[in-house]
Amino acid sequence: MSTQKLLPLAAMEKILKNCGAERASDKAKAALKDVIEDIAADIAERAVKLSVHSGRVTVKSEDVKLASKY
C-alpha cells in the first residue's frame, strides 16, 4: 500500500470516540487508519476480481458486499 493519504486521522478519531474512547493518541489513530486501509484494499481487490469474473469492468455494490464476506 502506498503512503498516500487515503483516510484522514480526524475520521479515525471520530470512529474511536463513537466507540467510547474519551481520548485517542495520534499513534492509535494512525494504527487504526493503517488497519482500515489494509482491509479496504483487500476488499477492493476481491471486488474487482468478482466484477471481472462476471464480465464487467464496473465494480458494483454487490461485488463489494460479497467481497467483504470472505
Summary of the structure (lengths in Angstrom):
residues: 70
radius of gyration: 15.0
end to end distance: 20.2
largest distance: 47.6
contacts: 155
relative contact order: 0.12
helix: 64%
strand: 0%
